[in-house]
Amino acid sequence: MGKLDPSTRLRVRVAAGAVLTACTAMFALGPRPAPAQTTLAPVRISFNKHFISYSALDDAIDKGYFRNAGLDLQITNYQTSANSQLPSLARGDLDITVVVPGPALFNQYTEGFDARLIASVDEAKAGYLDGSVLVVRKDLAGTIKKPADLAGKTVDGAFQVSPIALLTLQTIEAGGLKPSDVAFTTKESAVPDQVAALTNKVVDVQGTTEPTATVMQQQGLGTKWISYRDVMPGYQEAFWGVSSSFAKEHPDLVVKFLRAYLQGAADVAKTNGKLTPELVGTISKWTEIPPDIIRAMGATPYFGQGGTINTAALDRVQKFWVSLGLVKTPVDVSKIIDLQFLIAAKNGK
């Protein structure tokens, strides 16, 4: 090999020195340790997975928003009204769950419990899907067109003191009628019973939830008629509630839960009510509703309010239950709402 000129020899020495330094550092450090496993904080929640109203939650779970927030959702599924979950929340057996504004929500406060509402789930808005619907029996679709036409008719509100019953009673009131002006019942709580009631002409109008209302219409049993947006615009059918003990002991986890949930709500809200193929797949997976039925519903619930709680609408609901004697001692609704967690979630704190 020939002699190298001084400039070349300098470059070789610098390069060799850099390699030696890198190798020395690598051996000195030794093998890199495996990254530490992140421990997820458990949060006990419950919801009825068959309701399309919780599609924002479904989206957030599937996209890993809760896990990314460091939360391990320990989910209990139930198949009855959300009213059934309030006692467990009030006792602290659940950390966070869906709460509906039935009489029990207001009565629990006067009975010494302190479960609080921390965010709304969905909201009634024109152009979007409501969770509950009144279905008019097919042979009566031409005669029952407005709420006043319910006079003398048999109307069933499914679960007693449920959002379905509230919708039914509000529709009766919108027609200038009282429950005594119609044959009002809450006997047909199970879906098979609701179908049988229409088929056998036991009821004239049946209150039910989606997708049952859509299926009834597809099968020619009845026609979807009135939902929340028609007689209760701005009504919020469900809320996220937190137990007082969990809120006090783990406020940071409540904030993380809401932040993750709001990401899912924002995803769904971006579709402006349209059922995208991705959303149809998510909803079908969780609810176990066939995709063609989901598409037939025509829209998503409205989540654009971003968890905001409409206190005026909530107070109107309480006054309605008071008028029926189902809430004996009205409460200041601000006392059953705690917005600090929602504000912190939106502010990124």
C-alpha positions as CSV (number, residue, x, y, z in Angstrom):
1,M,0.0,0.0,0.0
2,G,1.3,3.4,-0.9
3,K,1.9,6.2,1.6
4,L,-1.0,8.4,2.5
5,D,-0.7,12.1,2.4
6,P,-1.0,14.0,5.7
7,S,-4.5,15.2,5.1
8,T,-5.8,11.6,4.4
9,R,-3.9,10.2,7.4
10,L,-5.7,12.8,9.7
11,R,-9.1,11.8,8.4
12,V,-8.4,8.1,9.0
13,R,-7.2,8.7,12.6
14,V,-10.4,10.8,13.4
15,A,-12.7,8.2,11.9
16,A,-11.0,5.4,13.8
17,G,-11.2,7.3,17.0
18,A,-14.9,7.9,16.6
19,V,-15.6,4.2,16.0
20,L,-13.5,3.3,19.1
21,T,-15.3,5.8,21.3
22,A,-18.7,4.4,20.1
23,C,-17.7,0.8,20.7
24,T,-16.3,1.6,24.2
25,A,-19.5,3.4,25.2
26,M,-21.7,0.5,23.9
27,F,-19.8,-2.1,25.9
28,A,-19.6,0.1,29.0
29,L,-23.4,0.6,29.0
30,G,-24.1,-3.1,28.4
31,P,-27.5,-4.4,27.0
32,R,-30.4,-2.0,27.3
33,P,-33.0,-3.0,29.8
34,A,-36.5,-3.8,28.6
35,P,-39.0,-0.9,29.0
36,A,-40.9,-1.0,32.3
37,Q,-44.5,-2.4,32.1
38,T,-47.1,0.3,32.6
39,T,-49.6,-0.5,35.3
40,L,-53.2,0.4,34.3
41,A,-55.5,1.8,36.9
42,P,-58.8,-0.2,37.2
43,V,-62.0,1.7,36.8
44,R,-65.3,-0.3,37.3
45,I,-68.0,0.8,34.9
46,S,-71.2,-0.6,33.5
47,F,-73.4,0.0,30.5
48,N,-76.0,-1.7,28.3
49,K,-73.9,-2.6,25.3
50,H,-77.0,-3.2,23.1
51,F,-77.9,0.5,23.1
52,I,-76.6,2.6,20.2
53,S,-76.6,5.6,22.5
54,Y,-73.2,4.4,23.8
55,S,-71.5,4.2,20.4
56,A,-69.0,7.0,21.4
57,L,-67.9,4.8,24.3
58,D,-67.5,1.8,21.9
59,D,-65.4,3.9,19.6
60,A,-63.2,5.1,22.5
61,I,-62.6,1.6,23.8
62,D,-61.8,0.1,20.3
63,K,-59.3,2.9,19.5
64,G,-57.5,2.4,22.8
65,Y,-58.2,5.8,24.2
66,F,-58.7,4.5,27.7
67,R,-55.6,2.3,27.7
68,N,-53.6,5.2,26.4
69,A,-54.9,7.2,29.3
70,G,-53.6,4.5,31.7
71,L,-57.0,3.0,32.5
72,D,-58.2,-0.6,32.7
73,L,-62.0,-0.5,32.2
74,Q,-63.6,-3.3,34.1
75,I,-66.9,-3.5,32.3
76,T,-70.2,-5.0,33.6
77,N,-72.8,-5.3,30.9
78,Y,-76.5,-5.4,31.8
79,Q,-79.6,-5.7,29.8
80,T,-82.2,-3.7,31.7
81,S,-82.7,0.0,32.2
82,A,-79.8,2.2,33.5
83,N,-82.1,2.9,36.5
84,S,-80.9,-0.5,37.8
85,Q,-77.3,0.7,38.1
86,L,-77.9,3.8,40.3
87,P,-78.0,1.9,43.7
88,S,-74.6,0.3,42.9
89,L,-73.2,3.7,42.1
90,A,-74.6,5.3,45.2
91,R,-73.1,2.5,47.3
92,G,-69.7,2.7,45.6
93,D,-69.9,-0.8,44.1
94,L,-69.4,0.9,40.7
95,D,-66.9,3.8,40.1
96,I,-68.6,5.2,37.0
97,T,-71.7,4.2,35.1
98,V,-74.5,5.5,32.9
99,V,-77.3,7.3,34.7
100,V,-80.7,8.3,33.3
101,P,-82.7,11.1,34.8
102,G,-85.5,9.1,36.4
103,P,-87.0,9.9,39.7
104,A,-84.3,7.8,41.5
105,L,-81.6,10.2,40.4
106,F,-83.2,13.0,42.3
107,N,-84.5,10.9,45.2
108,Q,-81.1,9.4,46.0
109,Y,-79.8,12.8,47.0
110,T,-82.6,13.5,49.5
111,E,-82.1,9.9,50.8
112,G,-78.5,10.7,51.9
113,F,-76.5,9.4,48.9
114,D,-74.2,11.5,46.8
115,A,-73.7,10.1,43.3
116,R,-72.9,13.0,40.9
117,L,-73.4,13.6,37.2
118,I,-70.1,14.4,35.5
119,A,-71.0,14.6,31.8
120,S,-73.8,14.0,29.4
121,V,-73.8,11.1,27.0
122,D,-76.0,12.2,24.1
123,E,-78.6,14.9,23.3
124,A,-81.8,15.1,21.3
125,K,-81.2,17.1,18.1
126,A,-82.9,17.3,14.7
127,G,-81.2,15.2,12.1
128,Y,-79.7,12.7,14.6
129,L,-80.9,9.4,16.1
130,D,-82.7,9.4,19.4
131,G,-82.4,6.4,21.7
132,S,-86.2,6.0,22.3
133,V,-89.1,6.1,19.9
134,L,-92.9,5.7,19.9
135,V,-94.1,3.3,17.3
136,V,-97.6,3.5,16.0
137,R,-99.3,0.2,15.1
138,K,-99.3,-0.1,11.3
139,D,-103.1,-0.2,10.9
140,L,-103.4,3.0,12.9
141,A,-100.6,5.0,11.2
142,G,-103.2,7.0,9.3
143,T,-105.2,8.0,12.3
144,I,-102.5,8.8,14.9
145,K,-100.6,11.7,13.4
146,K,-100.3,14.2,16.3
147,P,-100.0,13.9,20.1
148,A,-103.7,14.9,20.5
149,D,-104.7,11.8,18.5
150,L,-103.7,9.6,21.5
151,A,-106.9,10.4,23.3
152,G,-108.6,7.1,24.2
153,K,-105.7,5.1,22.8
154,T,-103.7,2.4,24.5
155,V,-100.1,3.6,24.9
156,D,-97.3,1.6,26.5
157,G,-94.2,3.2,27.9
158,A,-92.2,0.1,28.4
159,F,-90.1,0.4,31.6
160,Q,-91.7,2.3,34.5
161,V,-90.0,5.7,35.1
162,S,-87.6,5.0,32.2
163,P,-86.6,7.5,29.4
164,I,-89.1,5.6,27.2
165,A,-91.9,6.2,29.7
166,L,-90.8,9.8,30.0
167,L,-91.0,10.3,26.2
168,T,-94.5,8.7,26.2
169,L,-95.8,10.9,29.0
170,Q,-94.3,14.0,27.5
171,T,-95.9,13.2,24.2
172,I,-99.3,12.8,25.9
173,E,-98.8,16.1,27.6
174,A,-97.8,17.7,24.3
175,G,-101.2,16.8,23.0
176,G,-102.9,18.7,25.8
177,L,-103.8,15.4,27.4
178,K,-103.4,13.8,30.8
179,P,-102.3,10.1,31.4
180,S,-105.9,9.5,32.4
181,D,-107.1,10.6,28.9
182,V,-105.3,7.5,27.4
183,A,-104.9,3.9,28.5
184,F,-101.3,4.4,29.7
185,T,-99.3,1.3,30.8
186,T,-95.7,0.3,31.4
187,K,-96.2,-3.5,31.0
188,E,-94.3,-4.3,27.8
189,S,-90.7,-3.9,29.1
190,A,-89.2,-6.9,27.2
191,V,-88.7,-6.6,23.4
192,P,-90.5,-9.9,22.6
193,D,-93.5,-8.6,24.6
194,Q,-93.5,-5.3,22.7
195,V,-93.5,-7.1,19.4
196,A,-96.3,-9.3,20.6
197,A,-98.3,-6.3,21.8
198,L,-98.2,-4.7,18.4
199,T,-98.8,-8.0,16.5
200,N,-101.8,-8.9,18.6
201,K,-103.1,-5.3,18.7
202,V,-102.9,-5.2,22.5
203,V,-101.4,-1.6,22.2
204,D,-102.0,1.2,19.7
205,V,-98.7,2.9,20.4
206,Q,-95.6,1.2,21.8
207,G,-92.6,3.0,23.3
208,T,-89.3,1.3,22.7
209,T,-85.6,1.8,22.0
210,E,-83.5,1.7,18.9
211,P,-82.8,-0.6,17.0
212,T,-86.1,-2.3,18.1
213,A,-88.1,0.5,16.6
214,T,-86.4,0.2,13.2
215,V,-86.8,-3.6,13.2
216,M,-90.6,-3.2,14.0
217,Q,-90.9,-0.9,11.1
218,Q,-88.9,-3.2,8.8
219,Q,-91.2,-6.1,9.8
220,G,-94.3,-4.1,9.0
221,L,-95.5,-4.0,12.6
222,G,-95.7,-0.3,12.9
223,T,-94.3,3.1,11.9
224,K,-91.7,5.1,13.8
225,W,-93.5,8.2,14.9
226,I,-92.2,10.5,17.7
227,S,-88.8,10.6,19.5
228,Y,-87.2,13.0,22.0
229,R,-86.3,15.7,19.4
230,D,-90.0,16.1,18.5
231,V,-91.3,16.9,22.0
232,M,-88.2,17.3,24.2
233,P,-85.5,19.1,22.1
234,G,-82.3,19.4,24.0
235,Y,-83.2,16.4,26.3
236,Q,-80.2,14.4,27.4
237,E,-81.2,10.8,27.8
238,A,-78.2,9.6,29.7
239,F,-75.2,10.9,31.8
240,W,-72.0,9.6,33.2
241,G,-72.3,9.4,36.9
242,V,-69.5,8.9,39.5
243,S,-69.6,7.5,43.0
244,S,-68.8,10.0,45.7
245,S,-66.0,7.8,47.1
246,F,-64.3,7.3,43.7
247,A,-64.5,11.0,43.0
248,K,-62.8,11.9,46.3
249,E,-60.2,9.2,46.2
250,H,-59.3,9.2,42.5
251,P,-60.2,12.5,40.9
252,D,-57.3,12.1,38.4
253,L,-58.8,8.9,37.1
254,V,-62.2,10.5,36.6
255,V,-60.6,13.2,34.5
256,K,-58.7,10.6,32.5
257,F,-61.9,8.7,31.9
258,L,-63.7,11.7,30.6
259,R,-60.8,12.8,28.4
260,A,-60.7,9.4,26.7
261,Y,-64.5,9.3,26.4
262,L,-64.6,12.7,24.8
263,Q,-62.1,11.6,22.2
264,G,-64.6,8.9,21.2
265,A,-67.5,11.4,21.2
266,A,-65.5,13.7,19.0
267,D,-64.8,10.9,16.5
268,V,-68.5,10.2,16.1
269,A,-69.5,13.8,16.1
270,K,-67.2,14.4,13.1
271,T,-69.5,12.3,10.9
272,N,-72.3,14.8,11.4
273,G,-74.8,12.0,12.1
274,K,-73.7,9.9,9.2
275,L,-73.1,6.2,9.7
276,T,-69.7,5.6,8.1
277,P,-68.6,2.0,7.3
278,E,-66.1,2.2,10.2
279,L,-68.8,3.3,12.7
280,V,-71.3,0.7,11.5
281,G,-68.6,-2.0,12.1
282,T,-67.9,-0.6,15.6
283,I,-71.5,-0.4,16.6
284,S,-72.3,-3.8,15.2
285,K,-69.4,-5.4,17.1
286,W,-70.5,-4.0,20.4
287,T,-74.3,-4.1,20.1
288,E,-74.4,-7.4,18.2
289,I,-76.9,-5.6,15.8
290,P,-76.6,-6.7,12.1
291,P,-75.0,-4.0,10.0
292,D,-78.0,-3.7,7.7
293,I,-80.2,-2.8,10.6
294,I,-77.8,-0.2,11.9
295,R,-77.7,1.4,8.4
296,A,-81.5,1.3,8.3
297,M,-81.6,3.5,11.5
298,G,-80.2,6.2,9.3
299,A,-78.1,8.3,11.7
300,T,-76.0,8.3,14.8
301,P,-77.0,9.9,18.1
302,Y,-75.8,13.4,18.7
303,F,-72.6,13.8,20.7
304,G,-71.6,17.3,19.6
305,Q,-72.4,18.8,23.0
306,G,-69.1,17.4,24.2
307,G,-70.4,16.1,27.5
308,T,-71.9,19.5,28.5
309,I,-74.9,19.1,30.9
310,N,-78.0,21.0,30.1
311,T,-79.1,21.9,33.6
312,A,-82.3,23.7,32.5
313,A,-83.4,20.6,30.6
314,L,-82.5,18.4,33.6
315,D,-84.5,20.6,35.9
316,R,-87.5,20.4,33.6
317,V,-87.4,16.6,33.8
318,Q,-87.3,16.8,37.6
319,K,-90.3,19.1,37.6
320,F,-92.2,16.6,35.4
321,W,-91.5,13.8,37.9
322,V,-92.6,16.1,40.7
323,S,-95.9,16.8,38.9
324,L,-96.5,13.0,38.9
325,G,-95.7,12.7,42.6
326,L,-92.7,10.5,41.9
327,V,-90.2,13.0,43.3
328,K,-91.5,14.2,46.7
329,T,-88.7,16.6,47.6
330,P,-87.2,18.5,44.6
331,V,-83.4,19.2,44.7
332,D,-81.3,22.0,43.3
333,V,-80.0,20.1,40.2
334,S,-76.6,21.9,40.6
335,K,-76.1,19.7,43.7
336,I,-76.2,16.5,41.8
337,I,-73.8,17.8,39.1
338,D,-70.0,18.1,39.4
339,L,-68.5,19.7,36.3
340,Q,-64.9,20.1,37.7
341,F,-63.8,16.8,36.0
342,L,-65.3,17.7,32.6
343,I,-63.6,21.1,32.7
344,A,-60.3,19.6,33.6
345,A,-60.6,17.0,30.9
346,K,-61.3,19.6,28.3
347,N,-58.5,21.9,29.5
348,G,-56.0,19.0,29.3
349,K,-55.3,19.1,33.1
